[in-house]
Amino acid sequence: MNKLKMKVKVILILFLIVVMFISLINRYIYGIWNVFGYPERLRYGGYRYDGGKNITTFTDSEKPQYEISRDIDKFTGKKVYSKEKDFIGCGKVIYLYLGDDKYVAFASGGGG
């Protein structure tokens, strides 16, 4: 019985370590602790894209057509798109895909 309790404790501790690691990585990359929430910011090419508050629905002709997701975005289950190939820079907008033609917009301001 003691071996079973010890195994359960080890599994529980490993699970908590993994959850904390994922949460810390999510906070560092997306600026939010909640791994199921929408990011507050995204970073590409040294530029910070802020936003993440307004959900927009696009029709087929309005949808952003260029997927710019990095490997870490794909790993965390997030898909990021742009309406233009040259999306890095000031005054540019990128979109986080939520599903069902819904997107959250992120815009870059000044500075890099």
Secondary structure by P-SEA (a helix, b strand, c coil): caaaaaaaaaaaaaaaaaaaaaaaaaaaacccccccccccccccccbbbbbccbbbbbccccccccccccaaaaaabbbbbbcccccccccbbbbbbccccbbbbbbbcccc
